[in-house]
Each structure stands twice: as structure tokens, then as C-alpha cells.
Amino acid sequence: MPKQVLIIDDEENIREMTRLALEAAGYGVGEAASGLEAFAVIGADDAWDAVLLDQKMPGMVGTEVLRRLKVMLPKAPVIMMTAYASVDLAVEAMKLGASDFVRKPMTPEILRNAVAAALAKTTEHHPTHADQTEEESKQITLNGFTIVRATASVRVLPHSPNERSFIVRAPDGREQEVTVEIASEAIAAVERVTTDLPLGDSFWTEQAEQFLNDFLWNDGNAPATGRLILKGVEREALQTAVRKVATK
């Protein structure tokens, strides 16, 4: 029997595109236009293997629906969909139990990769909030890609203090090392507000990880060269740098 995927999205054209993409890959597909409609569908039939859930919907937004879904379908991976890119939102969704986050508009390939990766994870293990390790809880999956190595264990290369290396796992399970180089422009921007954050500080590791997250989100692929260059930091990052120094 084919795996059953439930699509929850208030836009009919998105549901149709998603349904066609998944049916072409051999999945069985159901649809709901809202959280309340989805709850009614699940109440009548809880044999769903995965859920694709839109974030921005009238009534209950996706994260509110997600809370209920994890009770009604505790073993089914939930993949969030949104046109509003925000890694903070992705982190919130992961904490609530989402297994992946894809950005609209998504290609059929990204969609199918995300569903296949989510189903593969459930085949390996059915984690609960109670048995997640701290490192697992830090992992964020975007467009099917996961940064495997948590911030705390990222390598800071002694000979290259302005580089951070991460391991990224692709939807097909292959792993690739990605190095983020912190460019002199980014360093200078921070030094204009404080000179008390050396390159070995965790602030720079967090900025590199955020930059890699944004790349995976927006590009939909890991960088082919295995290298990225962080050329600038946002205003919020500068404010974070000042607060960090002030609390030392």
C-alpha cells in the first residue's frame, strides 16, 4: 500500500500542485483546507504516514495546528510549508515537533525529497520529545537538508580561526562538509561596535550556522563547492554582539 500524505493548505492551487507532484511519485494523497478540516479528516481516518502543513492560514496558523497534530498523529512526520522565510519560525516549528521546513514556491523535486527524507527518518526511529537528545533538538532541517553537527561541537580550525566547518546531510542521506569563512568585512562591522569578540568566540560560530541555514533555505541545495563566505552581519547580530560583551 502506498504511503499516505495529508496536505493542509488553504490555497486550492497549492494543494493541487502538491497533490500532483506526490501522486506522480506513487503516494496516496488527501487534502484539507484548514486545521479544523484536517482534524475532521484525521478523526475519520488516522492512517496518515506524513503531513504537509502550511504556516499562514486563516483561523489557526500552522504552528497551532502542529501542536494538535503531534497528539493526533504522534508518529507521522509533519513538514511545514511557508512563503515567509524565517529561520526563527523554523526553530519554533522544530521545537513543536516538525520534521522539516520547505519554502514556497517549492519545486516538485524539493517537495518529494522532503517527504522521502521525513518518511525515511520515521522508518529508522520514532523519537518522542522525552527521548530526544540535546544535540538532536538543535538540528534544523530545511528543504530536506539537516545540519548534523550542533553548534557546540563545530570545529574551529586553529590555523584558520575565521572558518567554521559543519556537516550537512542531504535528503538522500549523503553527508557533506561545508566550511563557512567569516570575511574581513563581517569582522570589521562587528569591530566597529565592539573589539571584545575574538574570532574564537561562539558568537561567530552562531553567525556562521545562521548563514548556512539561510543558504539551505533559500537555495534548496548544499553549496556545490562546500564553501560559503559570510560577508556581512545584520543589525540584530550587531546588537547581539554588544549585549554579549556587556554581560561578560
C-alpha positions as CSV (number, residue, x, y, z in Angstrom):
1,M,0.0,0.0,0.0
2,P,1.4,3.4,-0.9
3,K,2.4,5.9,1.8
4,Q,-0.5,8.3,2.6
5,V,0.3,12.0,2.8
6,L,-2.2,14.7,4.0
7,I,-1.9,18.2,2.6
8,I,-3.2,21.0,4.8
9,D,-3.3,24.4,2.9
10,D,-6.0,27.0,2.4
11,E,-4.9,27.7,-1.2
12,E,-6.5,25.3,-3.7
13,N,-3.9,25.7,-6.4
14,I,-1.1,24.9,-3.9
15,R,-2.9,21.8,-2.8
16,E,-3.4,20.7,-6.4
17,M,0.2,21.2,-7.4
18,T,1.4,19.4,-4.3
19,R,-1.0,16.5,-4.8
20,L,0.0,16.1,-8.5
21,A,3.7,16.1,-7.5
22,L,3.2,13.5,-4.8
23,E,0.9,11.3,-6.8
24,A,3.5,11.2,-9.6
25,A,5.9,9.7,-7.0
26,G,3.4,7.0,-6.0
27,Y,2.0,8.5,-2.8
28,G,-1.6,8.4,-1.8
29,V,-2.8,12.0,-1.1
30,G,-5.5,13.6,1.0
31,E,-6.4,17.3,1.3
32,A,-7.7,19.7,3.9
33,A,-8.2,23.5,3.5
34,S,-7.8,24.4,7.2
35,G,-6.7,23.0,10.5
36,L,-10.3,22.2,11.6
37,E,-11.0,20.4,8.3
38,A,-7.7,18.4,8.8
39,F,-8.8,17.4,12.4
40,A,-12.1,16.1,11.0
41,V,-10.3,14.2,8.2
42,I,-7.9,12.6,10.8
43,G,-10.8,11.9,13.2
44,A,-12.3,9.7,10.4
45,D,-9.1,8.1,9.4
46,D,-5.8,8.4,11.3
47,A,-3.8,6.2,8.9
48,W,-1.6,9.0,7.6
49,D,2.1,8.5,7.2
50,A,3.1,12.2,6.8
51,V,1.6,15.6,6.8
52,L,2.4,18.7,4.7
53,L,1.2,21.8,6.7
54,D,1.0,25.4,5.5
55,Q,2.0,28.0,8.1
56,K,-0.1,31.0,7.1
57,M,-3.8,30.1,7.1
58,P,-6.9,31.9,8.2
59,G,-8.1,30.8,11.6
60,M,-5.4,28.6,13.1
61,V,-1.9,29.2,11.8
62,G,0.3,26.2,11.1
63,T,2.2,26.1,14.4
64,E,-1.1,26.0,16.3
65,V,-2.3,23.1,14.1
66,L,1.0,21.4,14.6
67,R,0.5,21.2,18.4
68,R,-2.7,19.2,17.8
69,L,-1.3,17.1,15.0
70,K,1.5,15.8,17.2
71,V,-1.1,14.5,19.6
72,M,-3.5,13.1,17.0
73,L,-0.7,11.6,14.7
74,P,2.3,11.3,17.0
75,K,4.3,9.0,14.6
76,A,3.6,11.0,11.4
77,P,6.3,13.5,10.4
78,V,5.0,17.0,9.8
79,I,6.6,19.1,7.1
80,M,5.9,22.8,7.4
81,M,5.5,25.0,4.3
82,T,5.7,28.8,4.1
83,A,6.3,31.6,1.7
84,Y,7.7,33.7,4.6
85,A,11.3,32.7,5.1
86,S,12.3,32.8,8.8
87,V,14.8,30.5,10.5
88,D,13.3,31.6,13.8
89,L,10.0,30.2,12.7
90,A,11.7,27.0,11.6
91,V,13.3,26.7,15.0
92,E,10.0,27.2,16.7
93,A,8.4,24.6,14.4
94,M,11.1,22.1,15.1
95,K,10.7,22.5,18.9
96,L,7.0,21.7,18.4
97,G,7.8,18.5,16.6
98,A,8.0,19.4,12.8
99,S,10.5,17.3,10.9
100,D,11.2,19.6,8.1
101,F,10.5,23.1,6.7
102,V,10.2,23.9,3.0
103,R,9.8,27.3,1.4
104,K,7.1,28.2,-1.1
105,P,7.2,28.2,-4.0
106,M,8.9,24.8,-3.9
107,T,9.8,22.6,-6.8
108,P,8.3,19.1,-7.1
109,E,11.8,17.7,-6.5
110,I,12.3,19.6,-3.2
111,L,8.8,18.6,-2.2
112,R,9.3,14.9,-2.9
113,N,12.8,15.0,-1.3
114,A,11.4,16.4,1.9
115,V,8.6,13.8,2.1
116,A,11.0,10.9,1.3
117,A,13.5,12.1,3.9
118,A,10.9,12.6,6.6
119,L,9.5,9.1,5.9
120,A,13.0,7.6,6.0
121,K,13.6,9.1,9.4
122,T,10.4,7.5,10.8
123,T,11.5,4.1,9.4
124,E,14.7,4.4,11.4
125,H,13.3,5.7,14.6
126,H,10.2,7.2,16.2
127,P,11.6,9.8,18.6
128,T,9.4,11.5,21.3
129,H,10.1,14.8,22.9
130,A,11.2,12.8,26.0
131,D,13.9,10.8,24.3
132,Q,15.4,13.5,22.0
133,T,18.9,14.3,23.0
134,E,20.1,17.8,23.4
135,E,22.1,17.6,20.1
136,E,19.1,16.2,18.2
137,S,16.9,19.1,19.4
138,K,19.4,21.6,18.0
139,Q,19.2,20.1,14.5
140,I,17.2,22.1,12.0
141,T,16.0,20.5,8.7
142,L,15.3,22.9,5.8
143,N,14.3,21.8,2.4
144,G,15.3,18.3,3.4
145,F,18.8,19.3,4.4
146,T,20.0,18.9,8.0
147,I,23.0,20.5,9.7
148,V,24.1,17.4,11.6
149,R,26.8,18.8,13.8
150,A,25.4,21.1,16.6
151,T,26.9,24.5,17.3
152,A,28.6,23.3,20.4
153,S,30.7,20.7,18.5
154,V,31.6,22.7,15.4
155,R,35.3,22.6,14.6
156,V,37.1,25.9,14.9
157,L,40.3,25.3,12.9
158,P,43.4,26.6,14.8
159,H,45.2,27.6,11.7
160,S,42.0,29.3,10.3
161,P,40.1,31.0,13.2
162,N,37.8,32.7,10.7
163,E,36.4,29.4,9.4
164,R,33.7,27.1,10.8
165,S,33.1,23.6,9.4
166,F,29.7,21.9,9.5
167,I,28.4,18.5,8.3
168,V,25.2,18.8,6.2
169,R,23.1,15.7,5.5
170,A,21.2,15.7,2.2
171,P,17.7,14.2,1.8
172,D,19.2,11.0,0.3
173,G,21.4,10.5,3.4
174,R,24.7,11.6,1.9
175,E,26.8,13.9,4.1
176,Q,28.9,16.8,3.0
177,E,31.3,19.1,4.9
178,V,30.6,22.8,4.4
179,T,33.0,25.4,5.6
180,V,31.8,29.0,6.3
181,E,34.5,31.6,6.0
182,I,34.0,34.8,8.0
183,A,35.1,37.5,5.7
184,S,37.0,40.6,6.8
185,E,34.0,42.8,6.0
186,A,31.9,41.0,8.6
187,I,34.7,41.1,11.2
188,A,35.2,44.9,10.6
189,A,31.4,45.5,11.0
190,V,31.5,43.9,14.5
191,E,34.7,45.6,15.5
192,R,33.1,49.0,14.8
193,V,30.7,48.3,17.7
194,T,33.0,46.2,19.9
195,T,36.5,44.9,19.9
196,D,35.9,42.3,22.6
197,L,34.7,39.4,20.5
198,P,37.6,37.3,19.3
199,L,37.2,35.1,16.3
200,G,37.2,32.1,18.6
201,D,34.0,33.3,20.4
202,S,30.8,31.3,20.0
203,F,29.1,34.4,18.6
204,W,30.9,33.8,15.3
205,T,30.0,30.1,15.2
206,E,26.3,31.0,15.7
207,Q,26.6,33.6,12.9
208,A,28.1,31.0,10.6
209,E,25.5,28.5,11.4
210,Q,22.7,31.0,10.8
211,F,24.3,31.9,7.4
212,L,24.4,28.3,6.4
213,N,20.8,27.8,7.5
214,D,19.7,30.8,5.3
215,F,21.6,29.3,2.4
216,L,20.0,25.9,2.7
217,W,16.6,27.6,3.0
218,N,16.9,30.0,0.0
219,D,19.0,27.9,-2.4
220,G,17.4,24.5,-1.7
221,N,20.8,22.7,-2.0
222,A,24.1,22.5,-0.2
223,P,26.8,24.6,-1.8
224,A,28.5,22.7,-4.6
225,T,32.0,23.9,-3.6
226,G,31.5,23.0,0.0
227,R,32.4,26.6,1.0
228,L,30.4,29.8,1.8
229,I,31.6,33.2,2.7
230,L,29.9,35.3,5.4
231,K,30.5,38.8,4.1
232,G,28.3,40.8,6.5
233,V,26.2,40.7,9.6
234,E,22.7,42.1,10.2
235,R,21.8,44.8,12.6
236,E,20.3,42.3,15.0
237,A,23.6,40.5,15.1
238,L,25.5,43.7,15.9
239,Q,23.0,44.3,18.8
240,T,23.6,40.7,20.0
241,A,27.4,41.3,19.9
242,V,27.1,44.4,22.1
243,R,24.8,42.6,24.6
244,K,27.1,39.6,24.8
245,V,30.1,41.8,25.6
246,A,28.1,43.8,28.2
247,T,27.2,40.6,30.1
248,K,30.7,39.2,30.2
